[in-house]
Amino acid sequence: MNSKKMELLAPVGSKESFITAIRAGADAVYVGVPNFNARVSAANINEFDLQVLINHAHEKNVKVFLALNTLVKHEEINDVVKSISYISRLRPDAVIVQDLGVASIIAKYYPELELHASTQMAVHNRMGVDFLAKHGFRRAILARELTFSELKTIVKGSPLPIEIFCHGALCFSLSGMCLFSSFIGGLSGNRGRCTQPCRRLWQNGGEKGYLFSPRDLELAEHINKLKQIGVASLKIEGRMRSSEYVYKTVKAYRLLIDAPENDFAETLKEARKILAEDAAREKTTALFSGRDRALFEPQKAQCLGNSVGTITAINNGVLSITAGNGAQIAVGDRLRLSNPATDTTISFKIKECASVGAVYNIPFEKADKFSTGNPVYKTVDSATDQQNIEAEIDAMYRDFASKRGAGLRKGHTLDQTYTSLISNIWKEAKKAGSRARNADTLWVRFDNAEWLNILPMAGNMRYVFYLTKENLHSATEAMTDPPAEARRGGAQAAELPPFIGQRDIELYRQAIDAMIARGVTRWALNNISQFEFFNDKAVELTAGHLLYTWNAYTAAFFSGLGVKFVTASWEDDFLNIRKMCGPGLAKSMVVYLYGFAPVARSRYLTREMLEDSKISGLAPANDTRKFSAQPAFFPVFESEIGLLIPEKPIGIFTGLRKLKEIGVENFGIDLSYIRPDKKTWQAIYAAYSAGENPINTAKFNFKTCVA
């Protein structure tokens, strides 16, 4: 058994959940930094509250980690630095970060702040952990989609403490690789505004259901195994959930972590009784110990809450709910109603309630949105809700006021000193740009070697072969054929996929080394781990779509690693691209104007799940969650990962003129997921040359600022 004590890390989205986390025995809590965290709609914690909470936690010997784990636009950097300057004076125990530009500012100007790498960085193999250790991070939070075998390999001899999620909601997509919400409605999960399209209703052929809504994670029975391999911290997901949920989950895992090995079986029984009342979804171990075939149950909405019954009548705004299995309902409870037919869920607190036996009559102003037979869930039980929370919160604030004295410790403001990170990197390019434009370069990306027999010889083109496990052999052969290189005329490059599992590292390493030996020296990367493939190698690097360069500070970080070009994210918008070009980045930026951009990548999706070739959204056109009406996607399977590809490709050729005006010279056309065909290429290239969008394309967020 590992001798180091395993940390229990609890979610805090409200003052109430902060109190209950400490009451239940959390070693540490994580709280979102206002406006810049992955749960921006979590309740009511402002900057002053952070002072009080951190002070109180430290008095209780509880650590506080602040989550600043979103992608940050270029014009937001000033506000982010103000927040960093403020929170540095609060002495949090760590800051959880996703954006590498933000991380570079903290590492250079606020070295007193310990850096933890967010799960949104998609660290999924040992190379990713090694990279973080070299660049100032003190902890790695791994992706949630890993197996026990993968975890064991990553943790053994790791240069950093490893944190994993042990309980709570699972995303359908791989951590940090989801554009689903952004594509459908412009609200980005990478910026803390996910509208949870995976929880909505979808149709696949004749099957209608919640196709992408997984159960919640629960690793309670595996705590001893995680101790043995040396996992440093167990993290509970749930900053959007109730204080009751936080109390029950923390209490259960506290029991399990503290249980002697010979008493673990009995403790597990006790913990499971507590977790059975966590008012959450049904549970799964996901991929931890093998694929869970019941991870998705399309006919179940997988709503939060404990099932208490069904709606049996609706009369004049009054719901009649028949409780089952001895469940009871009372004033003060919080219920969640679900109407699967319209994909509607609403939660509310009961103010009035009359009962006759097992039938409860409850006035509800939105009763007309539901039907008889709809399921009802309880998310907060007034009878077991934590007592005296408000009194303890008031006492905490009074105590802080009495001890505050001179207030915050003296800190430092940067007066924009941090701008030196980018001040001279593209200085020469900026000067050159003011004098004359270079000729445009067209990057043509593809995943099928047959495109090489179709694409023209052109010196202004760069051919980018997107590598997968399926095409790795054919790509290696095609790209290391000197006659083919001469025939194509343009420069050639290879691009790595965003997920390379631990067991596939050597497979890709061998292919990369073989290609480099044969002259392929231009490489596009899509995960921080992939820099480790190119240590001490003479190559030209490009940061791909999924290295998320949303500000010039991230671009500057990559520049320090030898990156020559950065790719604008598929979900970015023109205004942000223009802002990034201000420091002179324009000539180093690649903007793809056409392609089928995967909106989600999932290790949970299997071919057996989706037998039809098209998946359609079923939300009503007046959906208030900003979903576009009736979106449709096709499933594609590559490298053992399931992808959702939009029915319509992105087409923003009409943006060419505006992009050229701000100095961009590198543009892209992505032919991945398109059957090689000469006429198809000619039509796409003609549209590019004319600056006109092909029919049936989507602009994504290019003209609309992504939130």
N, C-alpha and C positions, 0 to 999 in steps of 0.2 A: 504494500500500500504506500502511495506517495506521502511523504512526511509533511509536506507543506499544506497548510489549511486552505481548503477551497473556499473562494469568496462567493457569496450569494448577492446578486445585483438585482435591485428591484426597480420597476418603472414608476415614475412620478409625473403625472399630468395635471395634478391639482394639489392644493394644500392638504386636502383630506387624504389623498393617497400617500402623500409624504408622511403624515402622522401614522397611518396604518402600516406603512412599510417598516418604519422604525419599531412600532409596537410588536410587529410579528417577527422581528429578528433579522432584518436585512443588514448585511455588512456594508453595503454601499447602495446608493440610489443614482439614477440618471435622470436628468431634467433637461428639457429643451431650452435653448437660448431663444428669447423672443424673436420671432420673424425669420429665424435662420435655422430651423430644425426640421427633421423629417416628419413631424406631426404638428404642423403649424396651427391646426385647429384644436389641439389639446387645450384644456380649460384656461385657468386664470393665474398663470405665473408670470409676473413682470420682473423688471430688473431689481426693483426694491425688494420684492418677495425673495429673489435669489439671495440677497444679503441675509435676510432673516433665516431662510432655510439652511443655508450653508453654516451659519453661526450655530444654529440649533443642532444640526447633524454632527458637527465637530465636537460639541459638548457631550454628545452621546457616543462619541468614538465611531461614528458612521461616516464613510467617505461620500463625496458628492462628485459625480462626473457630469459635465455640461455638454449636451449634444448640440454641436454646430454642424450637423451632418447633412447639408444640402449642397447642391451645385450653386455657385454664386455668379451672377452676371457681372460684367465688367463695371457697369456704373454703380453696382451695389457695394463695391469693395470699400469705399469710404465709410459707409454705414457699418459694414462688418468690422472694420478696424476699430471704430468707435466702441462697438460691443465688446471686442476682444480687450481693448484698453480698460473698459469698465470691469469686465469679469476677472481680469488679471488681479485686480485689487481685492477681489472677494476670496482669493486663495482656494479655488476649487482644487480637487485632487487630480483632475484630468479634464481634457477637452476632447470630445469625440468628433472627428473631422472626416468629411468625404472629399472636399475640394482640395486638390493638391496645391493650388495657388494660395489658398487660405493657410494650409499647413506650412507652406514655405515662409509666409509672413510671421506666423507664430514661432517657428523654429529659429528664425533670425532675430526677431525683435522682442519676443516674449519667451525666452528660454526657460523661465520659471514655470511655464504651463506645460504639464506633461501631455504628450500627444498620444491618443488612441486612434487607430484606424477603424473607421466605421465599417459595418458589414456591407454598406453601399459601395465600398471600394472593390467588392467582389473578390476578396482574397480566398482562393479555393485550392491552393497547393503550396508546397513548402517554399518554392521560389518566391512567391508573393510575400511570405513572412520574412525571408532573407532580405528582400528588397527594402521592406519597411524598416528593418533593423539598421540598415545602412544610412537611412535618411531621417533619423531623429525620432522615430516612433518608439513608444515604450510598451505598447500592447497591440495585438492584432485581434480583431473580432471577425471570426470566420463566417463565410457564407453558410446559410442554413441548409443547403441541399447536399451536404456531405454524408458519406457513410462512416460507420465506426472505423473501418479499416483505413480510410483516408485520414480521418482525424488522428488515429494512432501514429501514422507515418509522419504527419505534419508536426505533431506535438513533440515527438521523440527528438531530443537534442535541440529543440527550437531556441533561437537566440532571443525570443521574446515570450512573455507570458501569453497564453492563448485563452481567449474568451469565446464561449459559444452560447447560443440560445438553447434553453432546455424546456421552455414552455411558452405557449401563446400562438398567435396567428402565424400562418405560413403564407408567403406570397406564392402565387402560381408561377411567376417568372423567377429566373435566377436573380439573386440579390444584385441590385445595382444595374441591371440590364433591361429594365422594363420601360417601354415607350407607350404602353397600351393606353393609359389614361390621357397622356399628352396627345396622342394621335386622334383619339375620339373627341376630345373636347378642349384641348389646349391647357389642361391642368396637369402639371408634371409631377409624377411620383418622385422624380429625382430632385424636386424642389419642395417636397413635403406637402403636396396638394393632391395626392392620389384620390381619385373618385371611385376606386375599387371596381373597375369593369369586370374583373374576374369573379365578382360576387353576383353579377347580374344574370339574367336569363338569356340562353343562347339556343340556337337550333342547328343541328347537324343532320342533314338528310331528313329523315322522318322523326328523329329524336329531338325532343324539346326538354331542356332542363338546365341545371346549374353546372355546366360542363367543366368549368375551370375553378370551381370553388372548393378548395381543400379543407379537410378537417384541421383542427388545431394540433400543434405539436405538444407532446408530453413524453419526457424522458425519465420520469420518476423511477422506473424500475432499473435504470441503467446508471444510477449515480455512482455506485461503487466502481463500475468499469471506468467511468470518467475520472474518478479519483486515481485509479491505478495507473492510467496513462499520463497523468499530470496536467489535466486541464486546470487552469488557474482560477477561472471565474465562470459561474453559471448565471446566465442572464434570462430574466423573465420578460417577455414581450407584453406590452399593454399600457402605454401611456395614454391611450384614449379610453381606457376602461375604468370601471368604478373602483372606489376605495375598498369596497367589499371584496372585489376580485383580487386586488393587490394583497389584502390581508390574508385571504385564504391560500393563495398560491405561495406567498412568502412563508407562511406558517408551515405549510406542507413540506416545502423543500428545505426549510430550516431543520425540521425533524429528520429528514433523510440524510442531509449532510452530516449532522451531528451523531447519527445512530452508529453504535459500535457494529462492526461487521457481523458478529454473531446474533445481533438483535435486528438486523436489517429487514428480514422477512416480515416480522410483526410490525415494525415501524411503517413498512410499505403499505400494509393493510390500513393503518390509521391515516396515513397521508392520503391514500386514495379516497377514503371517506370524505376528507376535507375537499379534495380536488373535484369530487363529484358534484360539489355545490358551488363551483367557481363561476356559474352563470356564463359559461362559454360554449363553444361548439363541441361536437364529439371529437374524440382524441385519436392521434396516430403517432407512430414513431417515424413516419415518412420513409426516408431511405436509410435510416440509421442502421438497422439490422436486416436489410433486405427490403425490396419494394412492397409497400402495403397496397394490396389490390383493392382495398376499400377506402383509399385516400380520398377519392372523389365518389360522391353518391349523387348523381345528377337530379334525382327526384326529390332530394332534400335541399332546402334553401341554405342550410348551414348557418342559421342566424345565431347571434349571440344570445345566450340565456338558457335557463333550464326549462324544458317543456312542461307546461302546467295544464294544457287542455286545448280545446278548439272553440271557435265561435259557432254557436248553435242557433242564434237568432239575432236579427238587427231590427229594432223598431224605434223610429223617431229619435235617432241619435243615441240610442242606448244599446250597448253590446250585451248579449247574453253569452257568457263563457261557461262551458261545462268543464269543470276540473277533473282530471283523471289521476289514478294511482295515489289517491289520498292527498293530492296537492291542495293547498289553501291559498286564498287571495285576500288581501286586506288593504285598507286605506294606507297610503304611504309606500306601498310596493311600486316598483317600476316594471311595466310590461312592455314587451315588444311584439307587435303584430306583423304577420307576414301574409301577403297575397301573392302566391307564386304565379298566378295567371297574368298579373300586371307588373310583376317584379317590383312590388312596393313593400317597404318595411318602414314602420313608424314606432318609436318608443315614446312612452309617456308615463307620468306619475299619477297614480290613482288618488283622486280627491274625494270621490263619493263611491260607495259600494253597498249594495244590498244583496243578500243571498237567501236562497231557498234550497237547502240541501247542498248539492255539489254545483248548483247553478248560481253564478254571480252576475248581477246586473250592474253595468258600469257605464255612466254617461261618457260619451267621447265625441267631440265635435267633428272628427274626421272619420266617423264610422262608415260613411258611404263609400269609402275607398276599399272596403273589405267585404268579404262574402262569407256565408255560412260554410263551415268546413275548414276555414283558414286556421293554421296553427297559432298558438299563443305561447310566448316564452316569458319567464320572469328573469329580469336582469339584476334587480335589487330587492331584497327581502327586508321589509321594515322591521320584522321581528328579530332578525339577526344582524342588522346593520350595526356598525361599530358605534358605541355610545360615547357621548361627551366629546366628540371630535371638535365641534365648534368651540367648546370651552377650552380645550387644549391649544387650539390654534390661537385664540385670543390671548391666552397666557404666554404663548411663545412670543407673540408680538410685543406684549407688555414687557417681558423680560429683556427682549432685544433693545427696546427703547430705554430701559433703565441702565443698560450696560454699554450703550453705544458710544458714549463719551464723545470723542473727536470725530467719530464716524468712520468712514472707510480708511484703510491704511493708505499712505501716500503712494500714488502710482505714477505712471508716466504716459503722456500722450505723444504721439509720433510726429504731429505736425506734417504729415505726409512724407516723412523720411522714408517710409516703406516704398515709395515710388522709385527709389534707387534700384529696386529689384529689376525694373524693366527700362530704366531711363536710357541706357545706351546699347541695349542688345540689338535693336534693329535700326540704329542710328543711320548707318550707311544706306540701308535699304530705303529708309524714309527720305533721305536726301536724293537718292537716285530716282525715287518715285516722283519727286517734285519736278524732275527734269524730263524724264521720258519713260514710257511704258515699254517693258519687254514684250516679246511675242507671247501670246497665251499658250499654255500647255493644257492639253486635254488628257485627263487620267481616265482610262477605261478599265473598269474592274469587272472580273468574270470568274466563274467557278467551274467552267467546263473547257477542257483543252481544245475542243472543236472550234471554239471562237478564234483560235490562233490561225485557222485556215480561212477565216472570213474577214477579219479585221485588216484594213489596208496598211501598206507601208507608209509611214508618215513620221517625219522627224519631230513633229510637235506633239506627238502622243506618247503617253507612258502607259504601258500595259501592266495591270496589277492582277496577278493570279491569286484569288482568295482560296486559301488552303483549308481542307477538311480531311477527316480520316478517310473519307470515301475517295477523294481525288489526289491524295498525297503522293501516291506512286506515279500516276500519270502526269501530275504537275512537275515532279522532279525530273522525269524524262523529258517533258516538253520544254522546260525552262533551261535545261543544261545542254541543249542541242545547238551547237554553234551555227550550223546552217540556218536553223529556224530563226535564231537571233538576227542573223544578217538579213534574212528574208523579210522580217517584220519591220526593220528600220528603226522603230521607236525604242526608247529605253524600256526595260522591263523590271518589274518588282514583284515581290510576293507579300501577301498579307496573312497574318495569323488570326485564327478565330478567337473570340473573347473567352472561351472556356477550354482549357487544356487540363484535364484531370490529372491527378498525381500519377496514375499508372501509365499515362500516355506521354509523360515528359520525355522519356528517352526516345520514343518513336519520333517525336517532332525534332528533338535535338539532332538525331542522326540525319534526318531529312534536311534540316537547316544547314548543318555542317557540309553535307554533300553539295547543296546548291551553292553555298558560298565558295567552296573549292572550285566549282565550275563557273564562277563569275557572276552569280546573282548576289549583288551587294546592296540592293535597295530593299528595305523591309518596312512594312507597316505593322504596328503593334496595336492590340486592343485590350491589354490588361497590364497592370504594373509588373506582374510576375515575369512578363516576356522580355524585359530588359536584361534579365539574368542569362538569357540565351546568348547575348551578344557582348558579354564582358570581354574586353581586349580584342575585339574583332573590328577590322576596318570596313565598316558598313555605313550606309546612309539610312537614317531612321526617320519614320513618319509616325506621328501619333494619330491613330485611327479614330473612327467615330466614337468608339466606346471607351476611349481615354478622356472623353468629355472635357474639351478645352473651351470653357465658357468665359474666360477672362484672360487678359494678357499676363497675369501673374502665374497662372497655370502653364501658359506657353513658355514663360521664362524658366520655370522649373524644368520643363522638358528640354529646353534649349541647353540647360546646364548638363543634361545627360547625353548631349550629342544629337538631339532631334533637330532636323532641318525644316520639316514641314509639319503643320498641325491641321487636322481635319475638323471643319465645323460640324458640330453635332447635327444629326438629322432633325432633331426637334428644336434647334435654335431658330432665332428669328433675325430678320435683316437688321433691325435697329441695334441689336447686341453685336452682330458681326461688324457693323460700322464702328461701334464704340471700341471694339478690340483692335480695329485697324488704326486707331488714333496714334498709338505709340510706334507705328511703323511695321506692324505685324502683317500687313496686307500681302506682301510678296511671299510670305511663308505660310499662307493659309490656303487650304484646299477646300473648295465648296462643291459638293456633289449636287447636281441639278436634276438628276433623274435616277430612279431606281426603286425596287421593291424593298423597302426597309423593314426588317423584322420588328414587330412591335413587342414581342415577348419571346423569351427563350426559356424552356422549361425542361428540367430533368424528370419531372413527374409525368409529362405528357407521353403517351405511347401510341403506336400505330393502331393498336386494338381499340383504343378509346374513340378514335375518329375514323370511321370507315368511309364516310362520305368525303367528297373533295371540297366542300364549302361549308363554312360556319357563319351563320348570320345572327346579328343581334336582334333581340325581340323587344327592346324597351320602346314604349310609346313615344311618338314624335314630340310630345309636350313634356318629356322627362325634364325635371327641374335640376338634374345633376350635370347639365351641360354636355350630355352625350349627343353626338350626332345621330340622326335617325337611321336605323337599319344598316349599321356598318357590317361589312362582310370580310372574311379572311379565309385563306387557304392554309392547311397544315403542311409543313415541310419537315423532314427529319434528316438531320445531319450530325455526324459525330456523336450519335446517341443522345442528341438533344432535339426536343420538339420545338419548332418555330411556328409562329403565327405570322403569315405574310398578308398584307392588305390586298384586297381585290383590285384596288386601283394603285398604280405606282405613283410615287411623288414626281411631279413635273413642274419645275420652276425656271424653265428656260427664259421666261419673260423677265426674270430678275437679272439676266446677264448684264444689261446696260448699267443698271444701278450698281452692281458689284464691280464692274470695270471702273466706274467713276470713283469708287473709294480705293482703287488700287489693286484689287484682287486680280491675279493673273493665272491661277491654277483652278481649273474646273473639272468636275467629274461626271461620268456616266457609268452607272452600275448595271451590268448585264447579268448579275447573279440571279438565279431562280428563273431565268428566261431560256427557253430552248434555242440553241444556236441556229440562226437563220439569217441569210444575207439580206433579204427584204426587210426584216425587222430592224437590222442595224441601219440600213439605208434610210428608213423612215425616221428613226430616232435621231440619226446624225443630221438629217435635213432639217428637223425641227430645231436642233441645237444651233445650226448654222443660221437659221432664220430668226432665232430668238423667240420662237413661238412654242407654246406648250402643246404636246399631242393631246388628242381628245381623251376623255375619261382618265384624267390624272388628278391628283390631290396636291394642294399647296402646303399641306401640313401646317406648320406655324410660321412659315417664311414671312407672310404679310401681317401676321397677328402676333403680338408680344406674348410669348409663352409665360404663363404664371407658374 
